[in-house]
Amino acid sequence: MKNIVQNLDLTEETDSRLEWLAGYGKDPKGGVSRLLYTKEWVEGQNALKEWMESEGLEARFDDIGNLFGTLKGQNTNETILTGSHVDTVTNGGRLDGAYGIVAGILALKYLKKHFGQPLRNIEVVSMAEEEGSRFPYSFWGSKNIVGLAKREDVEGIKDFDGVPFVEAMKNAGFDFRDESKETRKDLKAFVEVHIEQGSVLEKEGITIGVVNSIVGQRRYTVEISGEANHAGTTPMGYRKDAVFASSHIIHEIITMAKETGDPLVTTVGKFEAYPNIVNVVPGKVIFTIDVRHTDKQAIISFTEQMTARMQEIAKEHEVEMNIDLWMDEDPIPMDQKVVELIEKQCDDNGLNYKVMHSGAGHDSQIFAAHVPTAMLFVPSRKGISHNPAEFTEPKDLAEGVKGLIGALYELGYK
């Protein structure tokens, strides 16, 4: 069926719902901070549940806090899933993750009103966590849905304030899933709509990106242990300065990344020095490294060279170093049939699109190994994301919802 979204204008409703959701975790610095299992996160999830129910969806939480809203189909043994993650980075924007949830609810609302009961279930999910911003573990929501997450992965981890993961989870009212139970067998496809978090679509004047692959990522937490000492009485030659050693390492790995060139990217995003006092030589530093590439062998080769060079520099500075590789995700192709289906719907509904890869990680990369999966992107102004300045034109957000409606119609009603 062509033009199922003809003359549809969801601009105002999409924008107002995103602004509403951003109120849960509104940060005094201007952005949104809605970290996993915090008060703001709990309030946001409960508000979304109420909205789902008000639109006639059957809403429920799973054991760990993923929230599902279901439009029941004639065949309840098959489900088409859409949605994204509800958590944010610290002082992030209002769109990352949240847009996919809002778009999913609006899409189901439209389909229910105009086409009634689907052939198979269509479900929107507000996933508990994707970012890894509070705890050193990412994709907690999607990994639980497909059965990859294990309790031993998180039982010993804490946030930067020393709060244990398990304590935070239980205080929020949730617990581990029952790993003895089978994972869901009803999922037949997953489609995620998301802001691009890059500038390709904006620069090329294109409204929608149909994603055919997602880059691989490796993330590390590095701890450098030197020797804290008096800043005035310790000669420069006798120091084991953890900040100096860390700075040397960071300069070297960023330089290596620049020399390697696109599409490799490497980022040191968090840096903490101890005791962080003006007149004490720093004795310890903890920092993170994020490495991404579209090719698996390229990311392996670079990170092997990177860690070898880091060891050399640590030895040169006479400091101890511990490198914890806590994320290792391969590049992931999207399902070709679902990609082609979305392309067809974009053509049929006159949407301006291109096929592209994603430079950011998404829940779709977790689902893709288990369920036919694809993504839709909308433009990001200047490519800015994870930042209060994150922005997409409301009309482009609405076009993304239209693209999602088309995809869900094709998957759920045919």
N, C-alpha and C positions, 0 to 999 in steps of 0.2 A: 504494500500500500504506500503510495507516494504522498508527500506533503501532510503527514499526520500532525505536524506542528505548524501548519500554515496559519499565518496571522497571529501566532501565539507570542505574547509579550510578557515575560516573567521578570523583567528588569527590576521593577520596584519590589516585588515580593522576595526575590532572591537576595537583593541588597539589604532589605530590612531584616530578614531572618539571620543573615550573617552578622549584622550589627547586634541583634538580640543575643546571639550565641556568644559574641565577643564580650558581652557584659559579665559572663561567668569566667572570672580570672582577669578582669580588667586591671592592667598594671599601672601604678602611679606614674611610671616613666613613659606611658603612652601606648604601650602594646598590650599583649595578652600573655599571661603566665598561668597555664593550666596544666600542671605537671601531674604525672601519674599518681593516683590515690591521695591527692591533696583534697582539702575542703572544696576548692574551686572546681576540681575535676568531678567530684561526687555531685555537686550542685548542677554542673553542666549536663552530666549524664541523666540525672533525674528530670531535668527540664526537657531534654530531648525525648525521654520516654513519654512524658505527658503530651508533648506535641504529636508524637507518633500515634498515640492512642486517640487523640482528638481528630486525626485524619482517618480513623477507622482501621488502623493497622494493629495487628496483634503484637504487643511489645513485651520483651522479656530480657533479662540479664542471664548470661551464662555464669559459671562458677567464678571466673576471674574478673568479670566486670565488663566484658564485651556486651553491647546493647544491640538487640535485633528488633526490627519492626517488619512484620510480614504481611503482604497482600496475598491471601490464600488463593491457590490455583485449583483447577479441577483435578489435577494430578498432584497430590501433596507429597509424592515421593521424589519429586524433582524440584530443585530450587535454583533460580538465577539470583546471584548475590551482587550487590553494589554497595558503595560506602567508602569510608576512609577512617582515619584516626582522629580521636577527639583531643589528644594531648598536644601541647605546644612545646616549643623551646622556651627558655626563660626570656621574657619580654619579646615574644615573637609577634608575628602579624596575625590578622584575624581570618586569613583565608586558608593557610596551609593545613590540610586535613579537614578542617571544618567545612570547607566548600564542598568536598565530596559527600559529606553527610547531608548537608542542607540540600544539595542538588538531588541526592537520592530520594529524600523524603518528598521533595516537590515533584520529582518524576513519577513516583508511585501515586501521589495525589492526582496528578493529571491523568495517568493511565486508568486509574480506578474510576474517575469521573466520566471519561470519554469512551472507554472500551470495556468497562466492567471487570468481571472475574477473568484472570488470565488462564491459559492452558496449564501452566505450571506455576508454582510459588515464585513471587518476586519479593526479595527481601533486601532491606537496607540495614547496614551494620555501622554502628559507631564504635570503632575499635578502641580498646583500652589504652593502647600505647604503641608508638612506632619510633619516636624520636631518640630514645636513649638519653634524654636530657637530665632526668633525675637520678637514674641508676645506670651503671655500666652494663646495660643489656637493652637491646633494641628488638622491635617487632614482637613484643610480648603478646599483644592482642592477636595478630594473625598467626603467629607460631602456635598458639594454643588452639586456634580453630582447626588447623591442619594436623595437629598432634606432634609438632616438632619440639615444643617447649617442655623442659623437664624441671621438676622442682629443685633438683640439685644444682641447676644452672644459676638459681637466684637465692638459695638458702643462706649463702654466706656473704652476700653483697649488701652494701650500705650506700646511702646517698652522701653528698659532700658535707652534710650536717651530722653524719654518723647514725642516721635512722636506718635500721635494718629493713630490707625489702619486705620480708614476711610480716613484720610488725605494721608497716604502712598499709599493706594489703588487707590485713585482718581488721585494722582500725577503720578502713573504708567500708567494711562489711562484706568482704570477699575472701576467697580461699583458693587453694590449688584445685585444678580440675581432677577428676578421678581418672588416673592414667590407665586403669584397668578396663575402662569403657572404650569402645571403638569410636574413632572420629567419624564425623558426618560423612555419609555416603550419598546424600541427596544433592550435593552441590554440582551443578552442571556447567556453570560458567561464572566468572567474576569480572566485573567491569568497574574500574575506578576512574572517576573524573577528578582532575587536580589542576592547580595552577602550574605553569611550566617551571617556575623558579629559575628561569634562564631568559635570554632576550631574543631567541631565534624568531618566535612567532611575531613579536612586536616589530622587530627590524624588517621582517619580510611582509608585514601587513596581512598576516593570516590569522583567522579567528580560532581555528581548532587544530590541534596536533593529534594525529592518530599514532599512538606509540607502538613501535614494533620490537623494541628491546630496551633493557635497563642495564646501566653500568654495574660492574662489580665493585665491591668496597672492602677495604680492610681498615679496621680501627684499632688503635693501640692506646693504652695508658702506660706512660713511661715514668718511672720513679728514679731520680738521681739522688744518691746519698753521698754527701761530702762531709764537711766538718764545720759546725757552727763555732764561731770564735769572735773575739773582740775586734771591732773594726779599726781601732786605733793602735792596738799593740801587736797585731799579727802582720808581719811583713808580707808583701805581695808574693814573694817566692815560696813562702811556707803555707800558703792557703790551699784549701780544697773547697773552692767556691762552687756550690751547686748551680747557682744562677749563671755564672760565667761558663761552666761546662755545658749547661743546657742551651745557652744562647749560641754557643759554637755548633752544637749538634743541630739546632733548628735552622741556623743559617745554611749549614751544609746540605740538609735534606731538601730545603726549599730551592736552593741553587740546583741541586741534582734534578728536581722536578722540572724546573724551567729549561734546563738543558735537554731533558727528555722530550718535552714539548707536548702539544695537544695530541690526543684527548686526555692524557694523564693530568690529574690535578692532585695536589697534596696540600693539606691545611693543618696547622697547629691552632686549635680553636680554644683550648682552655689551658691556663698556666697559673700555678699556685706555688709561691715560695714560702719557706718556713725558716726561721720564725717570723719573717716579714717585718723586721724592725730596722730602723734607719742605721743603728750603730752596731749591728751584728752581721758578720759574714754569713750568708745563707748556707744552712747545713743540708737542706733538702728541697727538692723541687719535684712537683708532679705536673706533667703536661700530657695532652692528648695529640694523636696524629690520625688524620683521616686521608686515605689514599684511594683514588677511584680511576677506573679505566674501563673501556668497552671490551677489552680483550683479556681473557683469563691469564694467558701466559705472560702477557706484558705486565700485569699487576704483580704476578709472582716474581718475575725477574727484577722489577724495580724494588719491591719491598725486601727481597733478599740482599740486594746491593745496599739498600738503605740501612738495614739493621747491622750489616757487617761494618759499614762506615761509622755508625753510631758506637759500636763496640770499640773501634779504634780510637775514637775521640775520647770516650770515657776513660780508656786506659791512659791516654796522653795526659788527662787532667787528674789522674789518680783518684777517681771517684767510682763508687759502685753504681751499677745500673740494673734495673729490673724492667723488662719489656713484656707487657701483657697484651697479647693479641686477643681481643674479646669480640671482634666481629670479623668474619671471613665469609663474604657473600660473593659467589660467582656472578659474572654477567648473565642475564636471563633474557632469552627471547620470549616474546609474546606469542600467543596462539595464532597461527596464520589465518585460520578459518574465521576466528572472531574478529581479527583485524580487517579482513576483507568484508565481513558483514557490516562492520561499523563504517568502512569506506562507502559501501553501497548505500547505507542509510544517509550518510552525509550528502552523497550525490542526489539521492531521491528527494531530499528535503532542502536542496539548494544551499548547503552550508559550505563555507570557505575553509578548506582544510589542506594539510599536508601530512605525509607519513614521516616520522622522525624517531630518534632514540631519546631516552631520558638520561640526563647526566646526574640525576638525583635518585636516591633509593626510595622505594615505595613499598607498601604492603603487597602490591601486585607481584613483586618479585618472589615473595614467599608463597603466594597462591599458585603462581605459574607452574611450579613443579608438580602440583597436585590437581589443578583444575584448569580448564581452558580459560585463559586470562588475556585481557587487553586494557589499554588506558586511553583516556581522552585528556588532552591538555587545553588550557586557555592561556592567553598571553599574560605575562608578568611585566609591569612597567619597569624598565631598566634592568630586568632580571632580578630585582631585589626580592629576597625572601628571608625568613627567620629574622625579621626586623619589623619594627612598627611601621616603617615606610612601605611595606609590602602592599601592592595595589594592583588591581585589575579593573578595567573599565566595567561598570555594571552591565552594560549591553553585551560585553563579551562573556561575562559570567552567565548571563541568561542564554546566550547561544550555546554554551557548554551544556546547560541543562537540556536544551532542545536536542543536542547530539546524544545525550544520555537517554532521553525518552525514546528516541529512534532505536537505539541499540537494545534497550530493554523490551521494547515492543517486539522487535524481531526475534529476540531470544525467548521471551516469555509467552507470547501469544501465538506463535507459529509452530 
